C-alpha cells in the first residue's frame, strides 16, 4: 500500500472512529427502549391545520 493513501485517508478514519466513540458515549447504540414511547401519536391532527400548512408551501410568489 502506498503511503499517500494512508496520509490522505487517515483523517477520515480518525473522524469515523471519533464519531463512533461519541455516539456510543451518548447512548446511540443502547438497545433498551423502555424509556422511549413505543409509538408516536400526534396530539392535534385536525384537517384545518394540515390545509394551512399545505397552503403555506403551495402558494406562488
C-alpha positions as CSV (number, residue, x, y, z in Angstrom):
1,X,0.0,0.0,0.0
2,X,1.3,3.4,-0.9
3,X,1.9,5.8,1.9
4,X,-0.1,8.6,0.2
5,X,-3.3,6.6,0.7
6,X,-2.6,6.4,4.4
7,X,-1.8,10.1,4.6
8,X,-5.0,11.1,2.7
9,X,-7.3,8.6,4.4
10,X,-6.1,8.8,8.0
11,X,-8.1,11.9,8.9
12,X,-11.3,10.3,7.6
13,X,-10.6,7.1,9.5
14,X,-9.9,9.0,12.7
15,X,-13.1,11.1,12.3
16,X,-15.1,7.9,11.7
17,X,-13.9,6.3,14.9
18,X,-14.2,9.6,16.8
19,X,-17.8,9.8,15.8
20,X,-18.5,6.2,16.8
21,X,-16.9,7.0,20.2
22,X,-19.2,9.9,20.9
23,X,-22.3,8.1,19.6
24,X,-21.5,5.2,22.0
25,X,-20.9,7.7,24.8
26,X,-24.2,9.4,24.2
27,X,-26.1,6.1,24.2
28,X,-26.9,5.8,20.5
29,X,-26.3,2.1,20.4
30,X,-28.3,1.2,23.5
31,X,-30.9,-1.4,22.6
32,X,-33.1,-0.8,25.7
33,X,-36.2,1.1,24.5
34,X,-38.0,1.0,27.9
35,X,-37.8,4.7,28.5
36,X,-39.0,5.6,25.0
37,X,-42.6,5.6,23.8
38,X,-43.4,2.7,21.5
39,X,-45.5,4.8,19.1
40,X,-45.7,8.4,18.3
41,X,-49.2,9.8,18.4
42,X,-50.0,13.2,17.1
43,X,-51.8,15.3,19.7
44,X,-53.6,17.7,17.4
45,X,-54.3,16.2,14.0
46,X,-57.0,18.4,12.6
47,X,-57.6,18.8,8.9
48,X,-57.7,22.6,9.1
49,X,-54.1,22.8,10.4
50,X,-52.9,20.4,7.7
51,X,-54.5,22.6,5.0
52,X,-52.9,25.7,6.4
53,X,-49.5,24.1,6.3
54,X,-50.1,22.9,2.8
55,X,-51.2,26.3,1.6
56,X,-48.0,27.9,3.0
57,X,-45.8,25.7,0.9
58,X,-48.0,25.6,-2.2
59,X,-48.5,29.3,-2.7
60,X,-46.6,31.0,-5.5
61,X,-44.9,34.4,-5.2
